[in-house]
């Protein structure tokens, strides 16, 4: 399994730095140091790899955060929301990866479907946390969208908005 994990981690790295067109077997082999045979042992060609890569993106950039926050059941709802925001903002290179996956989703229906699932899961979890804090359903929906668009939009600006500043902006929305 270490081989498969290496292929997927390298893919996210290449995707985040060079975009979806840079996802080639040659670049992946060079990045991982593994063989082409290893690639085909784990994936059924590039189509299978890209599908697995998108599932891996969904796991590491969405589902793991949700599980981590859900596991912190001993925290009150606002502390869990703060934990979620802190974890997302502390992550190393999510902004570039998000931009790359969104660009990929413009031309690829499989990437578009994955991105829709990710967006829906993230917004639903934000709404859930905001509802637990005491926001009404419409206010939770609106606030979730504002927070989500703030974090996503910050990844599209130059210079990039530092995580500390994003945290201040999130707190302002939540106050």
PAFI-194966 format. One record per residue: y, x, z of N, C-alpha, C in turn. Coordinates in steps of 0.2 Angstrom, whole numbers, padded with zeros to 4 digits. Example, Ala and Ser with C-alpha at 12.3 -4.5 7.8 and 13.67 -1.06 7.14 Angstrom:
<nodes>
- npy, npx, npz, capy, capx, capz, cpy, cpx, cpz
- -0028, 0066, 0039, -0022, 0062, 0039, -0016, 0066, 0039 .
- -0011, 0064, 0035, -0005, 0068, 0036, 0000, 0064, 0039 .
</nodes>
This chain:
<nodes>
- npy, npx, npz, capy, capx, capz, cpy, cpx, cpz
- -0006, 0004, 0000, 0000, 0000, 0000, 0006, 0004, 0000 .
- 0006, 0010, 0002, 0012, 0015, 0003, 0014, 0016, -0005 .
- 0010, 0016, -0009, 0012, 0017, -0016, 0016, 0011, -0019 .
- 0014, 0005, -0017, 0017, -0001, -0019, 0024, -0001, -0016 .
- 0024, 0000, -0010, 0031, 0000, -0006, 0035, 0005, -0009 .
- 0033, 0011, -0011, 0037, 0016, -0014, 0040, 0014, -0021 .
- 0036, 0010, -0025, 0038, 0008, -0031, 0044, 0003, -0030 .
- 0043, -0002, -0025, 0048, -0007, -0024, 0054, -0004, -0021 .
- 0054, 0000, -0016, 0060, 0003, -0013, 0063, 0007, -0019 .
- 0060, 0011, -0023, 0063, 0014, -0028, 0067, 0010, -0033 .
- 0063, 0004, -0034, 0066, -0001, -0039, 0073, -0004, -0036 .
- 0073, -0005, -0030, 0079, -0008, -0027, 0085, -0003, -0027 .
- 0083, 0004, -0026, 0088, 0009, -0026, 0091, 0010, -0033 .
- 0086, 0010, -0038, 0088, 0010, -0045, 0093, 0004, -0047 .
- 0090, -0001, -0045, 0094, -0008, -0047, 0101, -0008, -0044 .
- 0101, -0006, -0038, 0108, -0006, -0034, 0113, 0000, -0037 .
- 0110, 0005, -0040, 0115, 0010, -0042, 0116, 0010, -0049 .
- 0111, 0008, -0053, 0112, 0008, -0061, 0111, 0001, -0064 .
- 0109, -0004, -0060, 0108, -0010, -0063, 0101, -0012, -0066 .
- 0100, -0018, -0069, 0093, -0020, -0071, 0091, -0016, -0077 .
- 0095, -0014, -0081, 0093, -0011, -0088, 0090, -0004, -0086 .
- 0092, -0001, -0080, 0089, 0005, -0078, 0082, 0005, -0076 .
- 0079, -0001, -0075, 0073, -0002, -0072, 0067, 0000, -0078 .
- 0066, 0006, -0078, 0061, 0008, -0083, 0055, 0012, -0080 .
- 0049, 0012, -0083, 0044, 0015, -0080, 0045, 0023, -0079 .
- 0048, 0026, -0084, 0050, 0033, -0083, 0055, 0034, -0077 .
- 0060, 0030, -0076, 0064, 0031, -0071, 0061, 0030, -0064 .
- 0056, 0025, -0064, 0053, 0024, -0058, 0048, 0029, -0056 .
- 0045, 0032, -0061, 0040, 0037, -0060, 0044, 0044, -0058 .
- 0050, 0045, -0061, 0054, 0051, -0058, 0056, 0050, -0051 .
- 0058, 0043, -0050, 0061, 0042, -0043, 0055, 0042, -0038 .
- 0049, 0040, -0039, 0044, 0039, -0034, 0040, 0046, -0033 .
- 0040, 0049, -0039, 0035, 0055, -0039, 0028, 0053, -0040 .
- 0027, 0047, -0041, 0020, 0044, -0042, 0018, 0044, -0050 .
- 0012, 0042, -0051, 0010, 0042, -0058, 0011, 0036, -0061 .
- 0011, 0036, -0068, 0011, 0029, -0072, 0005, 0025, -0070 .
- -0001, 0029, -0069, -0007, 0025, -0068, -0007, 0022, -0061 .
- -0003, 0025, -0056, -0002, 0021, -0050, 0002, 0015, -0051 .
- 0007, 0016, -0055, 0011, 0010, -0057, 0007, 0004, -0059 .
- 0003, 0005, -0064, -0002, 0000, -0067, -0007, -0002, -0062 .
- -0009, 0002, -0058, -0013, 0000, -0052, -0010, -0006, -0048 .
- -0004, -0005, -0047, -0001, -0010, -0043, 0002, -0016, -0046 .
- 0004, -0015, -0053, 0008, -0020, -0056, 0005, -0021, -0063 .
- 0006, -0027, -0066, 0003, -0029, -0072, 0009, -0028, -0077 .
- 0011, -0022, -0078, 0017, -0021, -0083, 0024, -0022, -0080 .
- 0029, -0021, -0084, 0036, -0022, -0081, 0037, -0029, -0079 .
- 0035, -0034, -0082, 0036, -0041, -0081, 0033, -0042, -0074 .
- 0027, -0040, -0072, 0024, -0041, -0066, 0028, -0037, -0060 .
- 0030, -0031, -0062, 0034, -0027, -0058, 0041, -0030, -0056 .
- 0044, -0032, -0061, 0051, -0036, -0060, 0050, -0042, -0055 .
- 0045, -0046, -0056, 0043, -0051, -0052, 0042, -0049, -0045 .
- 0038, -0044, -0044, 0037, -0041, -0037, 0043, -0038, -0034 .
- 0047, -0035, -0038, 0053, -0032, -0036, 0058, -0038, -0033 .
- 0059, -0043, -0037, 0063, -0049, -0035, 0060, -0052, -0028 .
- 0054, -0052, -0028, 0051, -0055, -0021, 0052, -0050, -0016 .
- 0052, -0044, -0017, 0054, -0039, -0012, 0061, -0039, -0010 .
- 0065, -0040, -0015, 0072, -0041, -0013, 0073, -0047, -0009 .
- 0070, -0052, -0010, 0071, -0058, -0006, 0068, -0057, 0001 .
- 0063, -0053, 0001, 0060, -0052, 0008, 0065, -0047, 0012 .
- 0067, -0042, 0009, 0071, -0037, 0013, 0078, -0039, 0014 .
- 0081, -0043, 0009, 0088, -0044, 0010, 0089, -0052, 0012 .
- 0084, -0055, 0014, 0085, -0062, 0016, 0080, -0064, 0022 .
- 0074, -0064, 0020, 0069, -0067, 0025, 0068, -0063, 0031 .
- 0069, -0056, 0030, 0068, -0052, 0036, 0074, -0053, 0041 .
- 0080, -0054, 0039, 0085, -0056, 0043, 0084, -0063, 0047 .
- 0082, -0067, 0043, 0080, -0074, 0046, 0075, -0073, 0051 .
- 0070, -0070, 0050, 0065, -0069, 0055, 0067, -0065, 0061 .
- 0071, -0060, 0060, 0074, -0056, 0066, 0078, -0061, 0070 .
- 0082, -0065, 0067, 0087, -0069, 0071, 0083, -0075, 0074 .
- 0078, -0077, 0071, 0074, -0083, 0074, 0070, -0080, 0080 .
- 0068, -0074, 0080, 0064, -0070, 0085, 0069, -0069, 0091 .
- 0075, -0069, 0090, 0080, -0069, 0096, 0081, -0075, 0099 .
- 0076, -0079, 0101, 0077, -0086, 0103, 0080, -0086, 0110 .
- 0080, -0080, 0114, 0083, -0080, 0120, 0090, -0080, 0120 .
- 0093, -0079, 0114, 0101, -0079, 0113, 0103, -0086, 0112 .
- 0109, -0087, 0114, 0112, -0093, 0112, 0114, -0093, 0105 .
- 0115, -0099, 0102, 0116, -0100, 0095, 0122, -0095, 0092 .
- 0128, -0095, 0096, 0133, -0091, 0093, 0131, -0083, 0093 .
- 0127, -0081, 0098, 0125, -0074, 0098, 0120, -0073, 0093 .
- 0116, -0078, 0091, 0111, -0077, 0085, 0115, -0076, 0079 .
- 0120, -0080, 0078, 0125, -0080, 0072, 0128, -0073, 0072 .
- 0131, -0071, 0077, 0134, -0064, 0078, 0128, -0059, 0076 .
- 0122, -0059, 0078, 0117, -0055, 0077, 0116, -0055, 0069 .
- 0115, -0060, 0066, 0114, -0061, 0059, 0120, -0057, 0055 .
- 0126, -0059, 0057, 0132, -0056, 0054, 0132, -0048, 0055 .
- 0130, -0046, 0061, 0130, -0039, 0062, 0125, -0035, 0058 .
- 0119, -0038, 0058, 0113, -0035, 0054, 0115, -0035, 0047 .
- 0117, -0040, 0044, 0119, -0040, 0037, 0124, -0035, 0035 .
- 0129, -0035, 0039, 0135, -0030, 0038, 0133, -0023, 0039 .
- 0128, -0022, 0044, 0126, -0015, 0045, 0121, -0012, 0040 .
- 0119, -0016, 0036, 0114, -0014, 0030, 0118, -0009, 0026 .
- 0115, -0004, 0023, 0118, 0001, 0019, 0121, -0001, 0013 .
- 0118, -0003, 0008, 0120, -0004, 0001, 0119, -0011, -0001 .
- 0120, -0016, 0003, 0118, -0023, 0000, 0123, -0025, -0005 .
- 0129, -0023, -0005, 0134, -0026, -0009, 0133, -0024, -0017 .
- 0131, -0018, -0018, 0130, -0016, -0025, 0123, -0019, -0027 .
- 0118, -0020, -0023, 0112, -0023, -0024, 0113, -0030, -0026 .
- 0117, -0033, -0022, 0119, -0040, -0023, 0122, -0041, -0030 .
- 0127, -0037, -0032, 0130, -0038, -0038, 0125, -0036, -0044 .
- 0121, -0032, -0043, 0116, -0030, -0048, 0111, -0036, -0049 .
- 0109, -0039, -0044, 0104, -0044, -0045, 0107, -0050, -0048 .
- 0114, -0052, -0046, 0117, -0057, -0049, 0118, -0056, -0056 .
- 0120, -0050, -0058, 0121, -0048, -0065, 0114, -0049, -0069 .
- 0109, -0047, -0066, 0102, -0048, -0069, 0101, -0055, -0070 .
- 0102, -0059, -0065, 0101, -0066, -0065, 0105, -0070, -0071 .
- 0110, -0067, -0073, 0114, -0070, -0079, 0109, -0071, -0085 .
- 0105, -0066, -0086, 0101, -0065, -0092, 0094, -0066, -0092 .
- 0091, -0067, -0085, 0084, -0067, -0084, 0082, -0073, -0080 .
- 0079, -0078, -0083, 0077, -0084, -0079, 0073, -0083, -0072 .
- 0069, -0077, -0072, 0065, -0076, -0066, 0070, -0073, -0061 .
- 0074, -0069, -0063, 0079, -0066, -0058, 0084, -0072, -0056 .
- 0086, -0076, -0060, 0090, -0082, -0059, 0087, -0087, -0053 .
- 0080, -0088, -0054, 0076, -0092, -0050, 0076, -0089, -0043 .
- 0075, -0082, -0043, 0074, -0079, -0036, 0081, -0079, -0033 .
- 0086, -0078, -0037, 0093, -0078, -0034, 0095, -0085, -0031 .
- 0093, -0090, -0034, 0094, -0097, -0032, 0090, -0098, -0025 .
- 0084, -0096, -0025, 0080, -0096, -0019, 0084, -0092, -0013 .
- 0086, -0086, -0014, 0089, -0082, -0009, 0096, -0086, -0007 .
- 0100, -0088, -0012, 0106, -0091, -0010, 0105, -0098, -0006 .
- 0100, -0101, -0008, 0098, -0108, -0004, 0096, -0106, 0003 .
- 0091, -0101, 0004, 0089, -0099, 0010, 0094, -0097, 0015 .
- 0098, -0093, 0012, 0104, -0090, 0016, 0109, -0095, 0019 .
- 0111, -0099, 0014, 0115, -0105, 0016, 0112, -0110, 0021 .
- 0106, -0111, 0020, 0102, -0116, 0024, 0102, -0113, 0031 .
- 0101, -0107, 0032, 0100, -0104, 0038, 0107, -0103, 0042 .
- 0112, -0102, 0038, 0119, -0102, 0041, 0121, -0109, 0043 .
- 0119, -0114, 0039, 0121, -0121, 0041, 0117, -0122, 0048 .
- 0111, -0120, 0048, 0107, -0122, 0054, 0110, -0119, 0060 .
- 0112, -0112, 0060, 0115, -0109, 0065, 0121, -0112, 0067 .
- 0125, -0114, 0062, 0132, -0117, 0064, 0131, -0124, 0067 .
- 0126, -0128, 0065, 0124, -0134, 0068, 0122, -0133, 0075 .
- 0118, -0128, 0076, 0116, -0127, 0083, 0122, -0125, 0088 .
- 0127, -0122, 0085, 0133, -0120, 0089, 0137, -0126, 0090 .
- 0136, -0132, 0086, 0140, -0138, 0087, 0144, -0140, 0082 .
- 0144, -0137, 0076, 0148, -0139, 0070, 0145, -0145, 0068 .
- 0149, -0150, 0065, 0147, -0156, 0062, 0143, -0154, 0055 .
- 0139, -0158, 0053, 0136, -0157, 0046, 0141, -0155, 0041 .
- 0146, -0158, 0040, 0151, -0156, 0034, 0154, -0149, 0036 .
- 0156, -0149, 0042, 0159, -0142, 0044, 0155, -0136, 0044 .
- 0148, -0137, 0046, 0143, -0132, 0045, 0142, -0130, 0038 .
- 0142, -0135, 0033, 0141, -0134, 0026, 0147, -0130, 0024 .
- 0153, -0132, 0025, 0159, -0129, 0023, 0160, -0121, 0026 .
- 0159, -0121, 0032, 0159, -0114, 0035, 0154, -0109, 0033 .
- 0148, -0112, 0032, 0143, -0108, 0029, 0145, -0105, 0022 .
- 0147, -0110, 0018, 0149, -0107, 0011, 0155, -0102, 0012 .
- 0160, -0103, 0016, 0165, -0099, 0017, 0163, -0092, 0019 .
- 0159, -0092, 0024, 0156, -0085, 0026, 0152, -0082, 0021 .
- 0148, -0086, 0017, 0144, -0083, 0012, 0148, -0080, 0006 .
- 0153, -0084, 0004, 0157, -0082, -0001, 0161, -0076, 0001 .
- 0163, -0076, 0007, 0167, -0070, 0009, 0163, -0063, 0009 .
- 0157, -0064, 0011, 0153, -0057, 0011, 0151, -0056, 0004 .
- 0149, -0060, 0000, 0147, -0059, -0007, 0154, -0056, -0011 .
- 0159, -0060, -0010, 0165, -0058, -0013, 0168, -0051, -0012 .
- 0167, -0049, -0005, 0169, -0043, -0003, 0165, -0037, -0007 .
- 0159, -0039, -0009, 0155, -0034, -0013, 0158, -0033, -0020 .
- 0162, -0037, -0022, 0165, -0037, -0029, 0172, -0034, -0029 .
- 0174, -0032, -0024, 0181, -0029, -0024, 0181, -0021, -0024 .
- 0186, -0019, -0027, 0187, -0011, -0026, 0194, -0010, -0024 .
- 0195, -0006, -0019, 0190, -0003, -0015, 0186, -0008, -0011 .
- 0180, -0006, -0009, 0175, -0011, -0005, 0179, -0012, 0001 .
- 0177, -0018, 0004, 0180, -0020, 0011, 0175, -0017, 0016 .
- 0177, -0013, 0020, 0173, -0010, 0025, 0170, -0015, 0030 .
- 0163, -0014, 0032, 0160, -0019, 0036, 0164, -0021, 0042 .
- 0168, -0016, 0045, 0172, -0018, 0051, 0177, -0023, 0050 .
- 0180, -0022, 0044, 0185, -0027, 0042, 0182, -0034, 0040 .
- 0176, -0034, 0037, 0172, -0040, 0035, 0171, -0044, 0042 .
- 0169, -0040, 0047, 0167, -0043, 0053, 0173, -0046, 0056 .
- 0179, -0043, 0056, 0185, -0046, 0059, 0186, -0053, 0055 .
- 0185, -0053, 0048, 0187, -0059, 0044, 0182, -0064, 0046 .
- 0175, -0062, 0047, 0170, -0068, 0049, 0172, -0071, 0056 .
- 0174, -0066, 0060, 0176, -0069, 0067, 0182, -0074, 0066 .
- 0187, -0072, 0062, 0192, -0076, 0061, 0190, -0083, 0059 .
- 0186, -0083, 0054, 0183, -0090, 0051, 0180, -0094, 0057 .
- 0176, -0090, 0061, 0172, -0094, 0066, 0176, -0095, 0072 .
- 0183, -0093, 0073, 0186, -0095, 0079, 0190, -0101, 0079 .
</nodes>
